Amino acid sequence: MDERTALGLLADRLPAAGDDAAVVDGQVVTTDMLHDRTDFPDGTTRYTAGWRAVGASLSDVAAMGAAATAAVAVYAAPAFDERELVDFVDGAADACESVDAEYVGGDLDDHVEFTVATTALGRTDDPVLRSGARPGDAVCVTGTLGRSAAALRLFERGETERANDFFRFDPRIAAGRALAGSATAMMDSSDGLARSLHQLAEASDCGMAVESPLPIDDVVEEVADGTDERLELGAFFGEDFELVCTLPESDLDAVRAEMPVALTRIGTVVDSGVTLDGDALPDRGYTH
């Protein structure tokens, strides 16, 4: 079974699970695992791997509307190379520093494949869940979509320096904090915009009516072969770690004024169905 099926199997045994992170007495905690074979294309530097691995967990903290406090990582590899290890830690530490958190260490192990497991911590007394969207709310997304998909194409072309630049992303902690007072539902887009919309709709027992144009990053134009592929890379590929949220339409202007990054309205919460320009939007995205 794939990850989503496995999570469904465990849902009854883990009733507190289901959002991007767990919240226990105001403490937010989340964990992720990334592998060389599936998550780090050839040409990914250890610095980028450290930034991206820790950033993925920080993104889950952001999706709860929480402030980030710290992160740790397990670093496993067939051998410990001094330069690679130092670069990884530097990337992880810089990702934390970018959101006023601290990288506080972790564990080392040997393994047949470069593998990273990260845990991030945060704090909030009023977490934003996936389950509060209401018909009439605006559907919004931060930043732009498709950067990670474009990075993968650039890696394939051998443009590794640009690819690493696009593969590092800004964890949206500040944006999540700005949204926290108004957002009715929120999650990150690590599995892709389309799948995120379906997950929010399912959790909130509602629908999402989304309209073009979507905020797809300009770099996607460089690597996509036509409109269909542009949509594929922007809406279905995933791994962008933007925030997908719903909020009352009346709050939109005020929230935008406080946002540290662009917030684009892409649609409206409706009673049922997930559509793009009136057509059903497939529940498809990144699958582990």
Contacts in CASP RR format, 6 or more apart in sequence:
PFRMAT RR
TARGET T0000
AUTHOR 0000-0000-0000
METHOD contacts of the structure
MODEL  1
MDERTALGLLADRLPAAGDDAAVVDGQVVTTDMLHDRTDFPDGTTRYTAG
WRAVGASLSDVAAMGAAATAAVAVYAAPAFDERELVDFVDGAADACESVD
AEYVGGDLDDHVEFTVATTALGRTDDPVLRSGARPGDAVCVTGTLGRSAA
ALRLFERGETERANDFFRFDPRIAAGRALAGSATAMMDSSDGLARSLHQL
AEASDCGMAVESPLPIDDVVEEVADGTDERLELGAFFGEDFELVCTLPES
DLDAVRAEMPVALTRIGTVVDSGVTLDGDALPDRGYTH
1 9 0 8 1.000
2 287 0 8 1.000
2 288 0 8 1.000
3 287 0 8 1.000
3 288 0 8 1.000
4 287 0 8 1.000
7 17 0 8 1.000
7 18 0 8 1.000
10 17 0 8 1.000
11 17 0 8 1.000
11 18 0 8 1.000
16 22 0 8 1.000
18 130 0 8 1.000
18 203 0 8 1.000
19 63 0 8 1.000
19 64 0 8 1.000
19 127 0 8 1.000
19 129 0 8 1.000
19 130 0 8 1.000
19 187 0 8 1.000
20 30 0 8 1.000
20 59 0 8 1.000
20 60 0 8 1.000
20 61 0 8 1.000
20 63 0 8 1.000
20 64 0 8 1.000
20 130 0 8 1.000
20 187 0 8 1.000
20 188 0 8 1.000
21 28 0 8 1.000
21 29 0 8 1.000
21 30 0 8 1.000
21 60 0 8 1.000
21 61 0 8 1.000
21 63 0 8 1.000
21 64 0 8 1.000
21 66 0 8 1.000
21 120 0 8 1.000
21 127 0 8 1.000
22 28 0 8 1.000
22 29 0 8 1.000
22 30 0 8 1.000
23 64 0 8 1.000
23 66 0 8 1.000
23 124 0 8 1.000
23 127 0 8 1.000
26 123 0 8 1.000
26 124 0 8 1.000
26 125 0 8 1.000
26 127 0 8 1.000
27 121 0 8 1.000
27 122 0 8 1.000
27 123 0 8 1.000
28 61 0 8 1.000
28 64 0 8 1.000
28 66 0 8 1.000
28 121 0 8 1.000
28 122 0 8 1.000
28 123 0 8 1.000
28 124 0 8 1.000
28 127 0 8 1.000
29 119 0 8 1.000
29 120 0 8 1.000
29 121 0 8 1.000
29 122 0 8 1.000
30 57 0 8 1.000
30 60 0 8 1.000
30 61 0 8 1.000
30 119 0 8 1.000
30 120 0 8 1.000
31 57 0 8 1.000
31 117 0 8 1.000
31 118 0 8 1.000
31 119 0 8 1.000
31 120 0 8 1.000
32 53 0 8 1.000
32 56 0 8 1.000
32 57 0 8 1.000
32 60 0 8 1.000
32 117 0 8 1.000
32 118 0 8 1.000
32 119 0 8 1.000
33 115 0 8 1.000
33 116 0 8 1.000
33 117 0 8 1.000
33 118 0 8 1.000
34 40 0 8 1.000
34 49 0 8 1.000
34 52 0 8 1.000
34 53 0 8 1.000
34 56 0 8 1.000
34 115 0 8 1.000
34 116 0 8 1.000
34 117 0 8 1.000
34 118 0 8 1.000
35 113 0 8 1.000
35 114 0 8 1.000
35 115 0 8 1.000
35 116 0 8 1.000
36 113 0 8 1.000
36 114 0 8 1.000
36 115 0 8 1.000
37 113 0 8 1.000
38 288 0 8 1.000
39 52 0 8 1.000
40 49 0 8 1.000
40 52 0 8 1.000
40 114 0 8 1.000
41 151 0 8 1.000
41 152 0 8 1.000
41 155 0 8 1.000
41 156 0 8 1.000
41 163 0 8 1.000
41 167 0 8 1.000
42 155 0 8 1.000
43 155 0 8 1.000
43 158 0 8 1.000
43 160 0 8 1.000
43 163 0 8 1.000
43 164 0 8 1.000
44 52 0 8 1.000
44 155 0 8 1.000
44 163 0 8 1.000
44 164 0 8 1.000
44 167 0 8 1.000
45 87 0 8 1.000
45 160 0 8 1.000
45 164 0 8 1.000
46 83 0 8 1.000
46 84 0 8 1.000
46 85 0 8 1.000
46 87 0 8 1.000
46 88 0 8 1.000
47 87 0 8 1.000
47 88 0 8 1.000
47 90 0 8 1.000
47 91 0 8 1.000
47 94 0 8 1.000
47 164 0 8 1.000
48 91 0 8 1.000
48 164 0 8 1.000
48 167 0 8 1.000
48 168 0 8 1.000
49 88 0 8 1.000
49 114 0 8 1.000
49 116 0 8 1.000
50 73 0 8 1.000
50 87 0 8 1.000
50 88 0 8 1.000
50 89 0 8 1.000
50 91 0 8 1.000
50 92 0 8 1.000
50 95 0 8 1.000
50 116 0 8 1.000
51 91 0 8 1.000
51 92 0 8 1.000
51 94 0 8 1.000
51 95 0 8 1.000
51 168 0 8 1.000
52 95 0 8 1.000
52 167 0 8 1.000
52 168 0 8 1.000
52 169 0 8 1.000
53 73 0 8 1.000
53 92 0 8 1.000
53 116 0 8 1.000
53 118 0 8 1.000
54 71 0 8 1.000
54 73 0 8 1.000
54 91 0 8 1.000
54 92 0 8 1.000
54 95 0 8 1.000
54 96 0 8 1.000
54 103 0 8 1.000
54 118 0 8 1.000
54 120 0 8 1.000
55 71 0 8 1.000
55 95 0 8 1.000
55 118 0 8 1.000
55 120 0 8 1.000
55 169 0 8 1.000
55 171 0 8 1.000
55 241 0 8 1.000
56 118 0 8 1.000
56 190 0 8 1.000
56 241 0 8 1.000
57 71 0 8 1.000
57 118 0 8 1.000
57 119 0 8 1.000
57 120 0 8 1.000
58 68 0 8 1.000
58 71 0 8 1.000
58 95 0 8 1.000
58 96 0 8 1.000
58 99 0 8 1.000
58 101 0 8 1.000
58 120 0 8 1.000
58 171 0 8 1.000
58 173 0 8 1.000
59 169 0 8 1.000
59 171 0 8 1.000
59 172 0 8 1.000
59 188 0 8 1.000
59 190 0 8 1.000
59 241 0 8 1.000
60 120 0 8 1.000
60 188 0 8 1.000
61 67 0 8 1.000
61 68 0 8 1.000
61 120 0 8 1.000
61 121 0 8 1.000
61 122 0 8 1.000
61 171 0 8 1.000
61 173 0 8 1.000
62 68 0 8 1.000
62 99 0 8 1.000
62 171 0 8 1.000
62 172 0 8 1.000
62 173 0 8 1.000
62 175 0 8 1.000
62 176 0 8 1.000
62 188 0 8 1.000
62 243 0 8 1.000
63 128 0 8 1.000
63 176 0 8 1.000
63 186 0 8 1.000
63 187 0 8 1.000
63 188 0 8 1.000
63 243 0 8 1.000
64 124 0 8 1.000
64 127 0 8 1.000
64 128 0 8 1.000
64 129 0 8 1.000
64 186 0 8 1.000
65 124 0 8 1.000
65 127 0 8 1.000
65 128 0 8 1.000
65 176 0 8 1.000
65 177 0 8 1.000
65 179 0 8 1.000
65 180 0 8 1.000
65 183 0 8 1.000
65 186 0 8 1.000
66 122 0 8 1.000
66 123 0 8 1.000
66 124 0 8 1.000
66 127 0 8 1.000
66 173 0 8 1.000
66 177 0 8 1.000
66 180 0 8 1.000
67 100 0 8 1.000
67 122 0 8 1.000
67 123 0 8 1.000
67 124 0 8 1.000
67 173 0 8 1.000
67 177 0 8 1.000
68 96 0 8 1.000
68 99 0 8 1.000
68 100 0 8 1.000
68 101 0 8 1.000
68 120 0 8 1.000
68 121 0 8 1.000
68 122 0 8 1.000
68 171 0 8 1.000
68 173 0 8 1.000
69 101 0 8 1.000
69 102 0 8 1.000
69 121 0 8 1.000
69 122 0 8 1.000
69 123 0 8 1.000
70 96 0 8 1.000
70 101 0 8 1.000
70 102 0 8 1.000
70 103 0 8 1.000
70 104 0 8 1.000
70 120 0 8 1.000
70 121 0 8 1.000
70 122 0 8 1.000
71 92 0 8 1.000
71 95 0 8 1.000
71 96 0 8 1.000
71 101 0 8 1.000
71 102 0 8 1.000
71 103 0 8 1.000
71 104 0 8 1.000
71 118 0 8 1.000
71 119 0 8 1.000
71 120 0 8 1.000
71 121 0 8 1.000
72 103 0 8 1.000
72 104 0 8 1.000
72 105 0 8 1.000
72 106 0 8 1.000
72 107 0 8 1.000
72 118 0 8 1.000
72 119 0 8 1.000
73 88 0 8 1.000
73 92 0 8 1.000
73 103 0 8 1.000
73 105 0 8 1.000
73 106 0 8 1.000
73 107 0 8 1.000
73 116 0 8 1.000
73 117 0 8 1.000
73 118 0 8 1.000
73 119 0 8 1.000
74 106 0 8 1.000
74 107 0 8 1.000
74 108 0 8 1.000
74 109 0 8 1.000
74 115 0 8 1.000
74 116 0 8 1.000
74 117 0 8 1.000
74 118 0 8 1.000
75 85 0 8 1.000
75 88 0 8 1.000
75 106 0 8 1.000
75 107 0 8 1.000
75 108 0 8 1.000
75 109 0 8 1.000
75 116 0 8 1.000
76 108 0 8 1.000
76 109 0 8 1.000
76 110 0 8 1.000
76 111 0 8 1.000
76 113 0 8 1.000
76 114 0 8 1.000
76 115 0 8 1.000
76 116 0 8 1.000
76 117 0 8 1.000
77 84 0 8 1.000
77 110 0 8 1.000
77 111 0 8 1.000
77 114 0 8 1.000
77 115 0 8 1.000
78 110 0 8 1.000
78 111 0 8 1.000
78 112 0 8 1.000
78 113 0 8 1.000
78 114 0 8 1.000
79 110 0 8 1.000
80 108 0 8 1.000
80 110 0 8 1.000
88 116 0 8 1.000
89 103 0 8 1.000
89 105 0 8 1.000
92 103 0 8 1.000
92 118 0 8 1.000
93 103 0 8 1.000
95 103 0 8 1.000
95 168 0 8 1.000
95 171 0 8 1.000
96 102 0 8 1.000
96 103 0 8 1.000
97 103 0 8 1.000
98 170 0 8 1.000
98 171 0 8 1.000
99 171 0 8 1.000
99 173 0 8 1.000
99 174 0 8 1.000
100 173 0 8 1.000
101 120 0 8 1.000
101 122 0 8 1.000
101 173 0 8 1.000
124 180 0 8 1.000
126 180 0 8 1.000
126 181 0 8 1.000
128 176 0 8 1.000
128 179 0 8 1.000
128 180 0 8 1.000
128 181 0 8 1.000
128 183 0 8 1.000
128 184 0 8 1.000
128 185 0 8 1.000
128 186 0 8 1.000
128 245 0 8 1.000
129 185 0 8 1.000
129 186 0 8 1.000
129 203 0 8 1.000
130 185 0 8 1.000
130 186 0 8 1.000
130 187 0 8 1.000
130 199 0 8 1.000
130 200 0 8 1.000
130 203 0 8 1.000
130 204 0 8 1.000
131 185 0 8 1.000
131 203 0 8 1.000
131 204 0 8 1.000
132 184 0 8 1.000
132 185 0 8 1.000
132 203 0 8 1.000
132 204 0 8 1.000
132 246 0 8 1.000
133 184 0 8 1.000
133 185 0 8 1.000
133 200 0 8 1.000
133 201 0 8 1.000
133 203 0 8 1.000
133 204 0 8 1.000
133 206 0 8 1.000
133 246 0 8 1.000
133 269 0 8 1.000
134 184 0 8 1.000
134 204 0 8 1.000
134 206 0 8 1.000
134 246 0 8 1.000
134 269 0 8 1.000
135 206 0 8 1.000
135 207 0 8 1.000
135 269 0 8 1.000
135 270 0 8 1.000
135 271 0 8 1.000
136 248 0 8 1.000
136 249 0 8 1.000
136 268 0 8 1.000
136 269 0 8 1.000
136 270 0 8 1.000
137 184 0 8 1.000
137 185 0 8 1.000
137 246 0 8 1.000
137 247 0 8 1.000
137 248 0 8 1.000
137 249 0 8 1.000
137 268 0 8 1.000
137 269 0 8 1.000
138 246 0 8 1.000
138 247 0 8 1.000
138 248 0 8 1.000
138 249 0 8 1.000
138 252 0 8 1.000
138 265 0 8 1.000
138 267 0 8 1.000
138 268 0 8 1.000
138 269 0 8 1.000
139 197 0 8 1.000
139 208 0 8 1.000
139 209 0 8 1.000
139 210 0 8 1.000
139 244 0 8 1.000
139 245 0 8 1.000
139 246 0 8 1.000
139 265 0 8 1.000
139 266 0 8 1.000
139 267 0 8 1.000
139 268 0 8 1.000
139 269 0 8 1.000
140 244 0 8 1.000
140 245 0 8 1.000
140 246 0 8 1.000
140 247 0 8 1.000
140 252 0 8 1.000
140 263 0 8 1.000
140 264 0 8 1.000
140 265 0 8 1.000
140 266 0 8 1.000
140 267 0 8 1.000
141 189 0 8 1.000
141 193 0 8 1.000
141 214 0 8 1.000
141 215 0 8 1.000
141 242 0 8 1.000
141 243 0 8 1.000
141 244 0 8 1.000
141 245 0 8 1.000
141 263 0 8 1.000
141 264 0 8 1.000
141 266 0 8 1.000
142 172 0 8 1.000
142 175 0 8 1.000
142 242 0 8 1.000
142 243 0 8 1.000
142 245 0 8 1.000
142 259 0 8 1.000
142 261 0 8 1.000
142 262 0 8 1.000
142 263 0 8 1.000
142 264 0 8 1.000
143 215 0 8 1.000
143 242 0 8 1.000
143 261 0 8 1.000
143 262 0 8 1.000
143 263 0 8 1.000
143 264 0 8 1.000
144 215 0 8 1.000
144 216 0 8 1.000
144 217 0 8 1.000
144 218 0 8 1.000
144 240 0 8 1.000
144 242 0 8 1.000
144 262 0 8 1.000
145 189 0 8 1.000
145 192 0 8 1.000
145 193 0 8 1.000
145 214 0 8 1.000
145 215 0 8 1.000
145 216 0 8 1.000
145 217 0 8 1.000
145 220 0 8 1.000
145 234 0 8 1.000
145 235 0 8 1.000
145 238 0 8 1.000
145 240 0 8 1.000
145 242 0 8 1.000
146 216 0 8 1.000
146 217 0 8 1.000
146 219 0 8 1.000
146 220 0 8 1.000
146 233 0 8 1.000
146 234 0 8 1.000
146 237 0 8 1.000
146 238 0 8 1.000
146 240 0 8 1.000
147 166 0 8 1.000
147 167 0 8 1.000
147 169 0 8 1.000
147 217 0 8 1.000
147 219 0 8 1.000
147 220 0 8 1.000
147 240 0 8 1.000
148 166 0 8 1.000
148 167 0 8 1.000
148 169 0 8 1.000
148 237 0 8 1.000
148 238 0 8 1.000
148 239 0 8 1.000
148 240 0 8 1.000
148 241 0 8 1.000
149 220 0 8 1.000
149 223 0 8 1.000
149 233 0 8 1.000
149 234 0 8 1.000
149 237 0 8 1.000
149 238 0 8 1.000
149 239 0 8 1.000
150 166 0 8 1.000
150 217 0 8 1.000
150 219 0 8 1.000
150 220 0 8 1.000
150 222 0 8 1.000
150 223 0 8 1.000
150 233 0 8 1.000
151 162 0 8 1.000
151 163 0 8 1.000
151 164 0 8 1.000
151 166 0 8 1.000
151 167 0 8 1.000
152 163 0 8 1.000
152 237 0 8 1.000
153 223 0 8 1.000
154 160 0 8 1.000
154 162 0 8 1.000
154 163 0 8 1.000
154 166 0 8 1.000
154 223 0 8 1.000
155 163 0 8 1.000
155 167 0 8 1.000
166 219 0 8 1.000
169 240 0 8 1.000
169 241 0 8 1.000
170 261 0 8 1.000
171 241 0 8 1.000
172 188 0 8 1.000
172 241 0 8 1.000
172 242 0 8 1.000
172 243 0 8 1.000
172 261 0 8 1.000
174 260 0 8 1.000
174 261 0 8 1.000
175 243 0 8 1.000
175 259 0 8 1.000
175 260 0 8 1.000
175 261 0 8 1.000
175 263 0 8 1.000
176 183 0 8 1.000
176 186 0 8 1.000
176 243 0 8 1.000
178 255 0 8 1.000
178 258 0 8 1.000
178 259 0 8 1.000
178 260 0 8 1.000
179 186 0 8 1.000
179 243 0 8 1.000
179 245 0 8 1.000
179 247 0 8 1.000
179 255 0 8 1.000
179 259 0 8 1.000
179 263 0 8 1.000
182 247 0 8 1.000
182 248 0 8 1.000
182 251 0 8 1.000
182 254 0 8 1.000
182 255 0 8 1.000
183 245 0 8 1.000
183 246 0 8 1.000
183 247 0 8 1.000
184 204 0 8 1.000
184 245 0 8 1.000
184 246 0 8 1.000
184 247 0 8 1.000
184 248 0 8 1.000
185 200 0 8 1.000
185 203 0 8 1.000
185 204 0 8 1.000
185 245 0 8 1.000
185 246 0 8 1.000
186 243 0 8 1.000
186 244 0 8 1.000
186 245 0 8 1.000
186 246 0 8 1.000
187 196 0 8 1.000
187 199 0 8 1.000
187 200 0 8 1.000
187 243 0 8 1.000
187 244 0 8 1.000
187 245 0 8 1.000
188 196 0 8 1.000
188 241 0 8 1.000
188 242 0 8 1.000
188 243 0 8 1.000
188 244 0 8 1.000
189 196 0 8 1.000
189 238 0 8 1.000
189 240 0 8 1.000
189 241 0 8 1.000
189 242 0 8 1.000
189 243 0 8 1.000
189 244 0 8 1.000
190 238 0 8 1.000
190 239 0 8 1.000
190 240 0 8 1.000
190 241 0 8 1.000
190 286 0 8 1.000
191 199 0 8 1.000
191 238 0 8 1.000
191 285 0 8 1.000
191 286 0 8 1.000
191 287 0 8 1.000
192 234 0 8 1.000
192 235 0 8 1.000
192 236 0 8 1.000
192 237 0 8 1.000
192 238 0 8 1.000
192 239 0 8 1.000
192 240 0 8 1.000
192 285 0 8 1.000
192 286 0 8 1.000
193 214 0 8 1.000
193 234 0 8 1.000
193 235 0 8 1.000
193 236 0 8 1.000
193 238 0 8 1.000
193 240 0 8 1.000
193 244 0 8 1.000
194 235 0 8 1.000
194 236 0 8 1.000
194 274 0 8 1.000
194 276 0 8 1.000
194 281 0 8 1.000
194 282 0 8 1.000
194 283 0 8 1.000
194 284 0 8 1.000
194 285 0 8 1.000
195 236 0 8 1.000
195 238 0 8 1.000
195 283 0 8 1.000
195 284 0 8 1.000
195 285 0 8 1.000
195 286 0 8 1.000
196 244 0 8 1.000
197 208 0 8 1.000
197 210 0 8 1.000
197 244 0 8 1.000
197 274 0 8 1.000
197 281 0 8 1.000
198 274 0 8 1.000
198 281 0 8 1.000
198 283 0 8 1.000
200 208 0 8 1.000
200 244 0 8 1.000
200 246 0 8 1.000
201 207 0 8 1.000
201 208 0 8 1.000
201 273 0 8 1.000
201 274 0 8 1.000
204 246 0 8 1.000
204 269 0 8 1.000
206 269 0 8 1.000
206 270 0 8 1.000
206 271 0 8 1.000
206 272 0 8 1.000
207 269 0 8 1.000
207 270 0 8 1.000
207 271 0 8 1.000
207 272 0 8 1.000
207 273 0 8 1.000
207 274 0 8 1.000
208 267 0 8 1.000
208 268 0 8 1.000
208 269 0 8 1.000
208 270 0 8 1.000
208 273 0 8 1.000
208 274 0 8 1.000
208 275 0 8 1.000
208 281 0 8 1.000
209 267 0 8 1.000
209 268 0 8 1.000
209 269 0 8 1.000
209 270 0 8 1.000
209 273 0 8 1.000
209 275 0 8 1.000
209 278 0 8 1.000
210 266 0 8 1.000
210 267 0 8 1.000
210 274 0 8 1.000
210 275 0 8 1.000
210 276 0 8 1.000
210 277 0 8 1.000
210 281 0 8 1.000
211 266 0 8 1.000
211 267 0 8 1.000
211 276 0 8 1.000
211 277 0 8 1.000
212 276 0 8 1.000
212 277 0 8 1.000
214 231 0 8 1.000
214 234 0 8 1.000
214 235 0 8 1.000
214 264 0 8 1.000
214 266 0 8 1.000
215 262 0 8 1.000
215 264 0 8 1.000
215 266 0 8 1.000
216 230 0 8 1.000
216 231 0 8 1.000
216 233 0 8 1.000
216 234 0 8 1.000
216 235 0 8 1.000
217 234 0 8 1.000
220 230 0 8 1.000
220 233 0 8 1.000
220 234 0 8 1.000
221 230 0 8 1.000
223 233 0 8 1.000
224 230 0 8 1.000
224 232 0 8 1.000
224 233 0 8 1.000
234 240 0 8 1.000
235 276 0 8 1.000
235 281 0 8 1.000
236 282 0 8 1.000
236 284 0 8 1.000
236 285 0 8 1.000
237 285 0 8 1.000
237 286 0 8 1.000
238 285 0 8 1.000
238 286 0 8 1.000
239 286 0 8 1.000
246 269 0 8 1.000
247 255 0 8 1.000
249 268 0 8 1.000
252 263 0 8 1.000
252 265 0 8 1.000
255 263 0 8 1.000
256 263 0 8 1.000
273 280 0 8 1.000
274 280 0 8 1.000
274 281 0 8 1.000
274 283 0 8 1.000
275 281 0 8 1.000
END
